[in-house]
Amino acid sequence: MELESEITDSQPHPLSNQIVDACHDMNSLEDLANRGAWRSIIDKVSRARALSLLHKPHDHLTYLAFNALAFTKLRRFNEASAELDSLEDLDSSHYQYETYPKIYPNRVGSMVPFSLRWLHALIPIKLGQRQQGMDRFYTLLDFVRGKIKEKGKDNKLGVSLKLWRKREVFVVNCIIGHHLSQKEFGVCLSLMKELLSRDDGSDPLLVSQLGYMQLQIGDLEGAKVSFLKVESEGKNNGSLSEVEFKNLVNRNKALVYLVGKDYVSAVREYEECIERDSADVVAVNNKALCLMYLRDLSDSIKVLESALERVPTVALNETLVVNLCSMYELAYVNHSDIKRTLSNWIARVAPDDFDASCTRT
């Protein structure tokens, strides 16, 4: 299974919150989240609530957001849903700064973290209520675009406008991901083209994403046009570093070679990526798969094992581990013992939300 580049960007992250600077013990929560210590977050929120350490309205909302996110990461979706159900309408006056002028003088607007709005749409899908979740995602998209229109009227709000544009890309990609899971390719293409029309049409990550979709529907020539546009026009657009941009171009070329079953050429493109950035896990994973397709199981295994040793925090994802375990099963008679050793290592170093079942031990 190939990995594709995710649409990412430099800080601020689309789920970041601009209003938690004064939140109780915020740095500790963020540190735990960055380390994937989701169980510790749940314990910390529980203690803070039990000891009545949360005094301001935005404290409660921020801690609830972290708690719901932690439950979601741990795939405890019913508990995440229960957290969200404890809230009123997210646009209620109870969640507006101006409702509490003594606590938040001279501050207006919503104190609801954006991550809560995202979880409000995501959780129904995780619970099998897809239509409700999709309706909420489209409502969220309308909300984000309303904010973009509002912020765009004030030249002093450039930083805030940039964040809301990131959120638009983030939400559109969430929606596209759910449509792709149902093979609803026409909707996906329309959404991406609409997003590109709102942008200047040459963001290299977005255009590459369009190319990936075109490959999935068998439009190889369309994908080549998109990838060529990235290479010729994308260098000065978006916020990618020079290394990130060059690796994106190489990975795009490699995907075209993969479709044509020219695995030797694809390996060459991925090797260029890895030489520039040894932590390019997409290139590492896909190089190993190409070597497997070339019946070089020994080297394909070495590529993945080496990545896990060098950059475990980056390379340790379920797709890569599933592929490595599949290679073990093909290459070794005693694959169960080898996978058990891998599983024990993962248990020591993986974040709380890593799905250990992917080793199939």
N, C-alpha and C positions, 0 to 999 in steps of 0.2 A: 504494500500500500504506500503510494507516494505521499510525501508531505508537500504542501504548497505554502508559499509565503503568505503570512497573515498580513492584513492591513494594519500596520502599527505606525506609530509616530513618536517623536520625542515628547517630553513632558510639556504640558500636563496631560495625564491620561484621561480618556473620555469619562471614566467613572470617578475621577478625582472630584473633591468637594472643596469649594472655595470659602466655605463659611465655618470650618471647624478649627480655625486657628486658636480659639479660646476654649476648645472642648476639653473636658477633664481627661488628663493622661493620654492625650491623643497620640503622642510619639510612640508610646508603648504599644498601642493597638496597631499602628501602622507597621512597626517593626515585626510584630508577630505575624501580620498578614503577609509581609514581604518574605518571611521565612516559611510560610505555609503552615504555621502552627495554629491551625483552625480550632483544635480542641482547647488549646490554651485561651484563645479568644472567648470561646463559650464560657469557660470557667471564670475569666476575668469579668465578663459582662454580668454573670450571675452574682459574683461577689460584690460588684459595684452596686447592683440593684439591692441586694440583701442588706448592705451597709448604708444605704441611702446616700451614696456619694455623688449622685447625679442630681444637680440642683436646678439647672436651667433647661428650658424646653428643648433647645437644640442638642444638649447633652443626651437626653433620652432618645431623640431621633437618630443621632449618630451611632450610639451604642446599639440601638435596635438594628440599624443598617448593617453594622459589623456582625451582629449575631445572626441575622438572616442570611448574610453572605456566607458565614462559616457553616451554617447548616446546609446551605446549597452546595458548597464545595465538598462537604462530606456526604452528599447525596441523601441527606435527611430532609426530603422535600416537604413532608407533612409538617415538620416542626418549623421549617422556614415559612410555610403558609400560615401557620398559627401566629407567628410573629407579625406578619403583614396584616392578618385579620384583626389584630388588636388596634390597628390604626383607623382613623376616620378617613373620609375623602382626602386625598393628598393635597387637594387645592383648598381645603378648609381654612377658615380664618384662624383656627387654632394653631396653624403652622406658618403664620405670617409674623415677621418681626414686629410690624407696627401694632400688632395686638398687645405687645408687651413693651410699651414705650419706656418704662422705668428700667427694664433689664437691658433693652437694646436701643438706647437713645440714638436718634438720627440714622437708624437702619431700617430699610424697608425691603419687602420681597419675601419669597418663600425660603424657609430654612430646611426644606426637605432635601436630603442628599439625593443627587441624581441616581446613585446606585439603587436607592429604594424604588424609584420609578421603573428602573430596568428590571429589578427583581419582581416587581408587581406584574410585569408582562411575562417574564420567563417562567415563574413557578407554575402557573396553570398548564403550560406545555409539558413541564416535567411530570406533572400529575396526570397526564393523558387528556387534558382539556385543551386540545390544540386550537380550536376555533376561538375560544375565549382569549387565549394567549396571543394569537395573531391579531385579533381585534385590538388588544391592548398595545401591541407593538406599533400598529399603524396609528393609534391615538397618540402614542409617545412620539412618533415621528412628526405628527402634526404639531405637537407641543414644542418640539425642538426647533422646527422651522419657524414657528411663531416667535420664538426667542431670537433666532437669527435675524428675522425681519426687524424686531424691536431694537436689538443691539446695533444693527446696521445703520440706524438713524442717527447715532451719536458717534462722532469721530473719536471721542475720548475712550470708547469702550472696545478698542482694538483687541486687547488681550482676551477679554471676555468673549468677543465675537469669534476669535480663533478657537477657543475652547468649545463653543457651541457648534461650530462647523465640524470639529473632530467628533463631537457627539452625534451629529447627523450621519457621518460616515459610519460610525460605530453601530448605530441603530439600523441603518440600511443593511449593513453586513449581517447583523443578527437576523433580520427578516429574510435576506437572501439565503442564509444558511438553512433556515427552516423550510423555505421553498425548495431548495436544492435537495433536501432530504426526501422530499416527495416527488422529485424529478420534474418540478414545475419550472422548466428552463425558460420558457417565454417570459414569465413574470420576472424572473431573475435578470434577464437581459434588459428588460424595460426599466427596472429599478436602477441598474447600474448606469445605463445610458442617461437616465434622468439626472442621476447624481453627477455624472461627468459634464452634463450640460450646465449644471449649477456652478461647477468648478470651471477652470479655464480649459478643461478637456484634456489636459496633458499631465496630470499628476501620475507619476510612473507606477505607483502602487495600485491606483484605481484602474489604470489602463491595463496593467498586467492582470488584475483580477478579471477584467472583461475578457482578456485572452484565455484565461483558465476556463471560463464558462464556455467560450466558443469551442474549445477543445472537447469539453464534455458533451456537447451536442453534435460533435463531428465536423464542425466548421473549421478545418485546418487552415484554409487560406485566410479566413477572417482572423484567426488567432495570429497568424504570421504578420498580418497587417498591424494588429494591435501591438505585438512585440517589437516590430520595426519602429513604430511610433514612439514606444518607450525609449528605444536606443537612440533615436535621432532627435527627439524633442524633450525627453524627460530629464536630462542631466541637470538642467537649471531650474527644475520645478520640484515641488514637494520639499521635504526636510531631511532627505537621506544624505548620509555622508558619502564621500566618493567611493569608499569600499563597499558600502551597502548598495549603492547604485550599480556599480560594476558587477557585484554578485547577483543582483536582481536580473541584470541583462543576461549573464551566463546561465542562470537557472531557467530563464525563459527559453533560451536557445536549446538547453538540454531537454526541456519538455517536448519541444518539437521533434528532436532526435528520438526521444522515447516513443512517441506516437509512431514514428517510422521504423521502430525497432532497430535503430542504429545505436546500440548500446555503447560501443567503443567511443563514438563521438560524444555521447552524453557523459560518459565517465570523464572524458577530457575537460568538458565544461565544468563539471562538479569539482574536479581537482583544482582548477584555477580558483574556484570559490574558496576551497579549503586552504589553499596556500595563502590567500589574503586574510582569511578569518577562520581559524581552526574551530571556532564555536558556531559556525554556520550549520546548524543541525539539519536543516532541510537538505543541504548539499551532501552532508555526511550520510544521511539516511538513504537518499536516492542513489548516491554512488554505490552504496552497498547492495541495493536492489539490482542495479545494472550489472554488477559483478555476479550476482546470483543468477540473473538471466543469461549471463555468459558462461554459466556453469563453473564459476570460480568461487565455490562456497567458502573455501579456506580464507581467501582474502576478504570476502564480503563480511565474514564474521570478525576478522581482525579490525576492519574499519569501524564497526559498531562498538566493539569492546574497547578499542583505543579511545573513541570519543567519550565513552562512559568513564574511563579512567581520567582523561584530561579535564573534561568539563562536565562533571556529573550533574551539577545544578541546571545546566542548559540541556544536556543530551537526555536526561532522564524524563522521557515522556512515554505514554502508553504505546503510541504507534511504533516508535523505535524499538521498544522492548518486545512487543508482539512480533515484529519482524525478526529480531535476534533469536527469539525462542523458536520461531518457525525454521530458521536456518539450523539451529541446534538439532531439531527433530530430523531434518534432512541429512545432516552431516554425521551425527554420532549415534551409536547404538545405546550408549548410556546417557542419553539426553536428559532423562529425568533427574539424575544426580547433578548434572551441570546446571539445569534450570533451578534446582533447589538451592544451589550455591548462589546463583544470581538473585533468587528471591530473598534469601537471608541478607545479602548485601543491600538490596533495595529497602528492606525493612529498617535498616540502620540509618540510611541516608535520605530516604524519600520524604517529601512533605506529607502532611496528614491526608491530603486529598488524592494522593496517587492511588490508582486502582491496581492493587497488587494481584488481582485475579488475571491480569493480562499475561502473567508468566505461565498460566495453565499448568501449574504444578499439582 
